[in-house]
Amino acid sequence: MIEVDRRTLLRAALAGSAVATLAACAKPVQDKTAAAGTGTSVDGSKPLEFFNFDGGYGKEWTTMPLDLYRKEFPKADVKLTSGQQLQQQLQPRFIQGNPPDLIENVGLDGATLAAQKQVMDLGPLLDLDAYDEPGKKVRDTLLPGVAEAGRYDGVKYEMPYVFGVGGIWYSKPLLDKHGWTYPKHWDEMLALCAEIKKTGIAPWTYQGKFPGYLTNPMLMTAYKAAGPDLKKKVDNLEPNAWRDPALIAAAEGYQELAAKGYLLEGSQALSHTQSQTYWAQGKAVFIPCGGWLENELGAIAPKDLGMTMVPVPGLSAADKAPFETVTGGPGGALIVPAKAKNPQGGMELLRIILSKQCMQNFTKVTKSLTVVKGASDGVELSSANKSMQAVIEAAGTNMFADWQFRLWYKKLLDNSDKAMAALMNREVTPDEWSKQMQKYADDTAKDPSIKKFHA
């Protein structure tokens, strides 16, 4: 668990949220040639490239920080590039020695980049002056736990920018209409699915082309059954960790969604946008996703959808972790490549992004919370955000950032997606899935070329 009082953190994140205009843009406190990250001056004549992951949060939010950089360095040619296949698009550029100056990393192997020193240490950024809060350093403006996040072997290579939480989504008006109550345990979930199916609505759908969307809740169900030690064993690649009875039982439970016809037909082949669209149209009741769902749906979501997030059901009443347990905390990863043409500029753009005005704008544009204190001030929160607030409040300290193996071992993560797809396609039994995952973990543990980390 993260050693941060989540209620305190949430109050800091949401302090003063109300309907109002965004705070007026303040001027930066640093001079145009101020030290950025490396301790050297930013060359305002150098070009700057920011690579944005054009996914759940889109790219509209990048306009403000890029415009502020242009204002600060009017001679600089500032370029925004976007994409969704970072591995294919950027890996060749890292090899060639010409990566972008700042990257919104979704897809690159962060652990390998850190181990190979291909990204900058962002620690010095924390002690620079905050962009628009005079008298404060960057670290002073961040929520608890943010300065510590994104570290490998104690070095901060990644800067999170969103405060997220993951769970299951449903439409409150839809549940209210039918008198359905969201269940806390999996046997109750399957019973509810049987009732839902009678109405002609699919109980579940998920982003089948990206199986990790369903792996996350399944692992959480197992975690609640077994308790925190399970996560530690899995993350540390311990022998037989994936053979834990709680993991096999959770796999059995989730495979039943497919076996009993509780999935929207064809879900296993749907993209994230397709499945989420069908869900918003009322063709399925439940869908797993993170806090970006509302923004990713955009105008597709009906105004009366009443998007509501809730925790993943546990396995049974004998669970060792409470129903309210969720994954959440500082998320996202902004990185500055060490071999970028203008890493100092990349660091300065990152400082600008972490300004209160830019993070307020991020919340307004993406409907998502950020890692900067008070960044939701003056922004009206939607029903989706209010439900996430309730989830975080209820979780308290029963929250952890993620399963670390997903961050540390890219190949193991990819293999877990393949294994999940096979499970939901009923190509393997839950026990076979468990054995396959254990083999993948053992192969990772035995591979001397893969740097190991420990939880």
C-alpha positions as CSV (number, residue, x, y, z in Angstrom):
1,M,0.0,0.0,0.0
2,I,1.1,3.6,-0.6
3,E,2.0,5.2,2.7
4,V,-0.1,8.3,2.0
5,D,-3.4,9.2,3.6
6,R,-5.6,9.2,0.5
7,R,-8.3,11.2,2.2
8,T,-5.8,13.9,2.9
9,L,-4.5,13.7,-0.6
10,L,-7.9,13.9,-2.2
11,R,-8.9,16.9,-0.1
12,A,-5.7,18.6,-1.3
13,A,-6.4,17.7,-4.9
14,L,-10.0,18.8,-4.8
15,A,-9.8,21.7,-2.4
16,G,-12.0,24.5,-3.4
17,S,-13.6,22.8,-6.4
18,A,-16.7,24.7,-7.5
19,V,-18.2,26.2,-10.5
20,A,-16.0,29.2,-11.4
21,T,-13.7,30.4,-14.1
22,L,-10.1,29.2,-14.3
23,A,-7.6,31.3,-12.4
24,A,-5.9,33.9,-14.5
25,C,-2.7,32.8,-16.1
26,A,0.3,33.9,-14.0
27,K,3.7,34.8,-15.3
28,P,6.6,32.4,-14.8
29,V,8.9,33.2,-11.9
30,Q,12.1,32.2,-13.8
31,D,13.9,34.2,-16.4
32,K,14.0,33.0,-20.0
33,T,17.5,31.6,-19.5
34,A,16.8,30.0,-16.1
35,A,18.5,26.8,-15.2
36,A,16.5,23.7,-16.3
37,G,17.2,20.3,-14.8
38,T,20.8,19.9,-15.8
39,G,21.9,23.1,-14.2
40,T,22.7,24.8,-17.5
41,S,20.7,27.5,-19.3
42,V,18.0,26.8,-21.7
43,D,19.0,27.8,-25.2
44,G,15.9,29.6,-26.4
45,S,16.9,29.4,-30.0
46,K,16.9,25.6,-30.1
47,P,13.9,23.7,-31.6
48,L,11.8,21.7,-29.1
49,E,9.7,18.6,-29.8
50,F,7.1,17.1,-27.5
51,F,5.7,13.7,-28.3
52,N,2.2,13.3,-27.0
53,F,0.3,10.0,-26.6
54,D,-2.9,10.7,-28.4
55,G,-5.0,8.3,-26.3
56,G,-7.4,8.7,-23.4
57,Y,-6.4,12.3,-22.6
58,G,-6.0,13.4,-26.2
59,K,-3.8,16.3,-27.2
60,E,-5.9,19.4,-26.6
61,W,-4.4,19.8,-23.2
62,T,-0.9,20.3,-24.7
63,T,-1.8,23.6,-26.3
64,M,-1.4,25.8,-23.2
65,P,2.0,24.6,-22.1
66,L,3.4,24.7,-25.6
67,D,2.1,28.2,-26.1
68,L,3.7,29.3,-22.8
69,Y,7.0,27.8,-23.9
70,R,6.7,29.7,-27.2
71,K,6.0,32.9,-25.3
72,E,9.0,32.3,-23.1
73,F,11.3,31.4,-26.0
74,P,9.9,33.1,-29.1
75,K,12.8,32.1,-31.3
76,A,12.3,28.4,-30.7
77,D,10.6,26.2,-33.3
78,V,8.2,24.2,-31.0
79,K,6.7,21.1,-32.5
80,L,4.1,18.7,-31.2
81,T,4.0,15.2,-32.6
82,S,1.4,12.6,-31.5
83,G,0.8,8.9,-31.9
84,Q,-0.4,5.7,-30.2
85,Q,2.3,3.2,-31.2
86,L,5.2,4.6,-29.2
87,Q,7.3,1.4,-29.4
88,Q,7.2,1.4,-33.2
89,Q,7.4,5.2,-33.6
90,L,10.1,6.1,-31.0
91,Q,12.3,3.0,-30.5
92,P,14.1,3.6,-33.8
93,R,14.7,7.2,-32.8
94,F,16.3,6.2,-29.5
95,I,18.6,3.9,-31.4
96,Q,19.5,6.6,-33.9
97,G,20.1,9.1,-31.1
98,N,17.5,11.6,-32.0
99,P,14.5,11.1,-29.7
100,P,12.0,13.9,-28.9
101,D,12.9,16.3,-26.1
102,L,9.9,15.4,-23.9
103,I,7.7,12.2,-24.2
104,E,4.3,11.3,-22.7
105,N,5.3,7.7,-22.3
106,V,2.6,5.1,-22.9
107,G,4.1,2.0,-24.4
108,L,7.9,2.3,-24.1
109,D,9.7,0.1,-21.6
110,G,10.4,2.6,-18.8
111,A,12.4,0.1,-16.7
112,T,14.8,-0.6,-19.6
113,L,15.1,3.0,-20.5
114,A,16.0,3.8,-16.9
115,A,18.5,0.8,-16.6
116,Q,20.3,1.9,-19.8
117,K,20.3,5.6,-18.6
118,Q,18.5,6.6,-21.8
119,V,16.4,9.1,-19.8
120,M,17.3,12.0,-17.6
121,D,17.2,12.1,-13.8
122,L,14.2,14.4,-13.1
123,G,15.2,14.8,-9.5
124,P,16.8,18.3,-10.0
125,L,13.5,19.5,-11.5
126,L,11.8,19.1,-8.1
127,D,14.0,21.8,-6.7
128,L,13.5,24.3,-9.4
129,D,11.2,27.3,-8.8
130,A,7.5,26.5,-9.5
131,Y,6.5,28.1,-12.8
132,D,3.6,30.2,-11.5
133,E,3.6,30.0,-7.7
134,P,6.2,32.4,-6.4
135,G,8.2,31.3,-3.4
136,K,7.6,27.6,-4.0
137,K,9.7,24.9,-5.5
138,V,8.1,22.4,-7.9
139,R,8.1,19.7,-5.2
140,D,6.1,22.0,-2.9
141,T,3.3,22.2,-5.5
142,L,2.9,18.4,-5.8
143,L,0.5,16.1,-4.0
144,P,2.0,13.6,-1.4
145,G,3.7,10.7,-3.0
146,V,4.3,12.3,-6.4
147,A,7.9,13.2,-5.8
148,E,8.6,9.6,-4.8
149,A,6.7,8.0,-7.8
150,G,8.5,7.1,-11.1
151,R,11.7,6.0,-9.4
152,Y,14.0,3.1,-10.4
153,D,16.7,2.2,-7.9
154,G,15.9,5.5,-6.1
155,V,16.4,7.7,-9.2
156,K,13.4,9.7,-10.5
157,Y,13.3,9.0,-14.2
158,E,9.5,9.5,-14.7
159,M,7.2,12.4,-13.7
160,P,3.5,11.4,-13.2
161,Y,1.0,14.1,-14.1
162,V,-2.4,12.6,-13.4
163,F,-4.0,11.3,-10.2
164,G,-6.0,8.3,-11.3
165,V,-7.9,5.4,-10.0
166,G,-9.1,2.2,-11.7
167,G,-12.3,0.3,-11.3
168,I,-15.6,-0.8,-12.9
169,W,-18.0,1.6,-14.5
170,Y,-21.7,1.5,-14.8
171,S,-24.6,3.9,-15.6
172,K,-26.3,4.8,-12.4
173,P,-29.7,5.6,-14.1
174,L,-29.6,2.2,-15.8
175,L,-29.0,0.3,-12.5
176,D,-31.6,2.5,-10.7
177,K,-34.2,1.8,-13.5
178,H,-33.9,-2.0,-13.0
179,G,-33.4,-1.9,-9.2
180,W,-30.0,-3.6,-9.5
181,T,-27.4,-3.3,-6.7
182,Y,-23.7,-3.4,-7.5
183,P,-22.2,-6.5,-5.8
184,K,-19.2,-6.7,-3.5
185,H,-18.3,-10.3,-4.2
186,W,-17.9,-12.4,-7.4
187,D,-20.6,-15.0,-6.7
188,E,-23.0,-12.0,-6.3
189,M,-21.7,-10.5,-9.5
190,L,-22.4,-13.7,-11.4
191,A,-25.9,-13.9,-9.9
192,L,-26.6,-10.3,-11.0
193,C,-25.2,-11.0,-14.5
194,A,-27.8,-13.8,-14.8
195,E,-30.6,-11.3,-14.0
196,I,-29.2,-8.7,-16.4
197,K,-29.0,-11.2,-19.2
198,K,-32.7,-11.8,-19.0
199,T,-33.4,-8.2,-20.0
200,G,-31.5,-8.6,-23.3
201,I,-28.7,-6.3,-22.1
202,A,-25.1,-7.8,-22.0
203,P,-23.9,-7.7,-18.4
204,W,-20.2,-7.0,-19.4
205,T,-18.0,-5.8,-22.2
206,Y,-14.3,-5.1,-22.2
207,Q,-11.5,-3.8,-24.5
208,G,-10.7,-7.3,-25.9
209,K,-7.9,-6.2,-28.2
210,F,-6.1,-4.9,-25.1
211,P,-6.7,-7.7,-22.6
212,G,-4.8,-5.8,-19.8
213,Y,-8.0,-3.8,-19.2
214,L,-9.5,-7.1,-17.8
215,T,-6.3,-8.5,-16.3
216,N,-6.3,-5.5,-13.9
217,P,-9.7,-6.2,-12.2
218,M,-9.1,-9.9,-12.2
219,L,-5.8,-9.4,-10.3
220,M,-7.6,-7.1,-7.9
221,T,-10.2,-9.7,-7.2
222,A,-7.4,-12.2,-6.4
223,Y,-5.6,-9.5,-4.3
224,K,-8.7,-9.0,-2.2
225,A,-9.0,-12.7,-1.6
226,A,-5.4,-13.4,-0.7
227,G,-4.2,-10.1,0.8
228,P,-1.1,-7.9,0.1
229,D,1.4,-10.7,0.3
230,L,0.1,-12.0,-3.0
231,K,1.1,-8.8,-4.8
232,K,4.6,-8.8,-3.2
233,K,5.2,-12.4,-4.3
234,V,4.1,-11.8,-7.9
235,D,6.0,-8.5,-8.2
236,N,9.2,-10.1,-6.8
237,L,8.9,-13.1,-9.3
238,E,8.8,-15.6,-6.5
239,P,8.5,-19.3,-7.4
240,N,4.9,-20.5,-7.6
241,A,3.5,-17.0,-7.0
242,W,1.1,-17.3,-10.0
243,R,0.0,-20.7,-8.7
244,D,-1.7,-19.1,-5.7
245,P,-5.3,-20.5,-5.3
246,A,-6.7,-16.9,-5.2
247,L,-5.3,-16.2,-8.7
248,I,-6.7,-19.5,-10.1
249,A,-10.1,-18.8,-8.4
250,A,-10.2,-15.3,-9.8
251,A,-9.4,-16.6,-13.3
252,E,-12.2,-19.2,-12.9
253,G,-14.6,-16.4,-12.0
254,Y,-13.7,-14.1,-14.9
255,Q,-13.7,-16.9,-17.4
256,E,-17.3,-17.6,-16.4
257,L,-18.2,-14.2,-17.9
258,A,-17.4,-15.8,-21.3
259,A,-18.6,-19.3,-20.5
260,K,-22.0,-18.2,-19.4
261,G,-22.6,-15.6,-22.1
262,Y,-22.3,-12.6,-19.9
263,L,-20.0,-10.7,-22.3
264,L,-21.3,-8.5,-25.1
265,E,-21.0,-10.7,-28.2
266,G,-17.6,-10.2,-29.8
267,S,-16.1,-8.3,-26.9
268,Q,-12.9,-10.3,-27.1
269,A,-12.2,-8.7,-30.5
270,L,-13.3,-5.1,-29.7
271,S,-10.9,-2.2,-29.5
272,H,-11.1,0.1,-26.5
273,T,-13.1,2.7,-28.4
274,Q,-15.6,0.2,-29.8
275,S,-16.3,-1.5,-26.4
276,Q,-16.5,1.8,-24.6
277,T,-18.9,3.2,-27.2
278,Y,-21.2,0.1,-27.0
279,W,-21.1,0.5,-23.2
280,A,-22.1,4.2,-23.4
281,Q,-24.9,3.2,-25.7
282,G,-26.4,0.9,-23.0
283,K,-25.5,-2.3,-24.8
284,A,-23.6,-3.6,-21.7
285,V,-23.9,-2.7,-18.0
286,F,-20.3,-3.0,-16.8
287,I,-16.9,-2.1,-18.3
288,P,-13.5,-1.9,-16.6
289,C,-11.5,1.2,-17.2
290,G,-9.4,4.0,-15.6
291,G,-10.4,7.6,-14.9
292,W,-9.8,8.7,-18.6
293,L,-13.0,6.9,-19.8
294,E,-15.2,10.1,-19.7
295,N,-12.7,12.1,-21.7
296,E,-12.1,9.3,-24.2
297,L,-15.9,8.9,-24.8
298,G,-16.3,12.6,-25.4
299,A,-19.6,13.5,-27.2
300,I,-20.4,9.8,-27.6
301,A,-21.6,9.6,-24.0
302,P,-25.2,10.7,-23.5
303,K,-25.7,13.6,-21.1
304,D,-27.8,11.5,-18.9
305,L,-25.4,8.5,-18.8
306,G,-24.6,9.1,-15.1
307,M,-21.1,7.5,-15.4
308,T,-20.2,5.9,-12.0
309,M,-17.0,4.2,-11.0
310,V,-17.0,1.5,-8.2
311,P,-14.3,-0.8,-6.9
312,V,-13.7,-4.3,-8.4
313,P,-15.7,-7.0,-6.6
314,G,-13.8,-9.3,-4.2
315,L,-13.9,-13.0,-4.4
316,S,-16.0,-13.9,-1.3
317,A,-16.9,-12.8,2.2
318,A,-13.7,-14.5,3.4
319,D,-11.5,-11.9,1.5
320,K,-8.4,-10.6,3.4
321,A,-8.6,-7.1,1.8
322,P,-11.7,-4.9,2.0
323,F,-14.0,-4.4,-0.9
324,E,-13.0,-0.7,-1.0
325,T,-9.4,-1.5,-2.0
326,V,-8.5,0.0,-5.4
327,T,-5.5,0.7,-7.6
328,G,-4.8,4.4,-7.8
329,G,-2.4,7.3,-7.2
330,P,0.0,9.3,-9.2
331,G,0.0,8.1,-12.8
332,G,1.3,8.7,-16.3
333,A,4.9,9.1,-17.2
334,L,6.6,12.2,-18.7
335,I,10.2,11.4,-19.6
336,V,13.1,13.5,-20.9
337,P,15.5,11.4,-23.2
338,A,19.1,11.8,-22.3
339,K,20.1,12.0,-26.0
340,A,17.5,14.5,-27.0
341,K,18.7,17.5,-29.0
342,N,17.3,19.8,-26.4
343,P,16.9,18.0,-23.0
344,Q,17.1,21.3,-21.1
345,G,14.1,22.6,-23.1
346,G,12.3,19.4,-22.5
347,M,12.9,19.8,-18.8
348,E,11.6,23.4,-18.9
349,L,8.5,22.3,-20.8
350,L,7.9,19.8,-18.1
351,R,8.2,22.5,-15.5
352,I,5.6,24.5,-17.4
353,I,3.3,21.5,-17.6
354,L,3.4,21.1,-13.9
355,S,2.3,24.7,-13.3
356,K,-1.0,25.2,-11.6
357,Q,-2.5,27.0,-14.6
358,C,-1.6,24.2,-17.0
359,M,-2.9,21.5,-14.6
360,Q,-6.1,23.4,-14.1
361,N,-6.5,23.4,-17.8
362,F,-5.7,19.7,-18.0
363,T,-8.5,19.0,-15.6
364,K,-11.0,21.2,-17.4
365,V,-10.1,19.7,-20.8
366,T,-9.7,16.0,-19.9
367,K,-12.1,15.8,-16.9
368,S,-9.3,14.1,-15.0
369,L,-7.5,14.9,-11.8
370,T,-3.8,15.9,-11.7
371,V,-0.9,15.7,-9.3
372,V,-0.7,19.4,-8.6
373,K,-2.3,20.7,-5.4
374,G,-5.5,22.7,-6.0
375,A,-5.4,22.1,-9.7
376,S,-9.2,21.4,-9.8
377,D,-9.9,24.8,-8.2
378,G,-12.5,26.5,-10.3
379,V,-13.4,23.4,-12.4
380,E,-16.8,21.9,-12.1
381,L,-16.5,18.2,-11.5
382,S,-18.7,15.7,-13.5
383,S,-20.6,12.8,-12.0
384,A,-17.8,10.6,-13.1
385,N,-15.2,12.6,-11.2
386,K,-17.4,12.8,-8.2
387,S,-17.8,9.0,-8.2
388,M,-14.0,8.6,-8.4
389,Q,-13.7,11.0,-5.5
390,A,-16.1,8.7,-3.5
391,V,-14.0,5.7,-4.4
392,I,-10.8,7.3,-3.3
393,E,-12.4,8.6,-0.1
394,A,-13.7,5.1,0.8
395,A,-10.4,3.4,0.0
396,G,-8.4,5.6,2.4
397,T,-5.1,3.8,2.8
398,N,-6.4,0.7,1.0
399,M,-4.9,1.8,-2.3
400,F,-1.8,0.9,-4.2
401,A,-0.4,2.3,-7.4
402,D,-0.2,-0.8,-9.6
403,W,1.2,-4.3,-9.8
404,Q,4.9,-3.5,-10.2
405,F,5.7,-6.3,-12.6
406,R,3.6,-4.4,-15.1
407,L,6.0,-1.5,-14.9
408,W,9.3,-3.4,-14.4
409,Y,9.1,-6.2,-16.9
410,K,7.7,-5.2,-20.3
411,K,7.9,-8.8,-21.8
412,L,6.1,-10.3,-18.8
413,L,3.4,-7.6,-19.2
414,D,3.0,-8.4,-22.9
415,N,2.9,-12.1,-22.1
416,S,0.2,-11.5,-19.5
417,D,-1.9,-9.9,-22.1
418,K,-1.6,-13.0,-24.4
419,A,-2.4,-15.3,-21.5
420,M,-5.5,-13.2,-20.6
421,A,-6.7,-13.3,-24.2
422,A,-6.4,-17.1,-24.2
423,L,-8.2,-17.3,-20.9
424,M,-11.2,-15.2,-22.1
425,N,-11.3,-17.0,-25.4
426,R,-11.5,-20.3,-23.4
427,E,-8.4,-21.6,-25.1
428,V,-6.9,-22.5,-21.8
429,T,-8.3,-23.5,-18.4
430,P,-7.8,-21.2,-15.4
431,D,-5.2,-23.7,-14.1
432,E,-3.4,-23.7,-17.4
433,W,-3.4,-19.9,-17.4
434,S,-1.8,-20.0,-14.0
435,K,0.9,-22.4,-15.1
436,Q,1.6,-20.3,-18.2
437,M,1.9,-17.1,-16.2
438,Q,4.2,-18.8,-13.8
439,K,6.4,-20.0,-16.6
440,Y,6.6,-16.4,-18.0
441,A,7.5,-15.2,-14.6
442,D,10.2,-17.9,-14.1
443,D,11.7,-17.1,-17.5
444,T,11.9,-13.4,-16.5
445,A,13.5,-14.3,-13.2
446,K,16.1,-16.5,-14.9
447,D,17.0,-14.1,-17.7
448,P,20.3,-12.4,-16.7
449,S,19.8,-9.7,-19.3
450,I,16.7,-8.3,-17.5
451,K,17.4,-6.0,-14.6
452,K,15.5,-7.1,-11.5
453,F,13.6,-4.9,-9.0
454,H,12.2,-5.7,-5.6
455,A,9.0,-4.6,-3.9
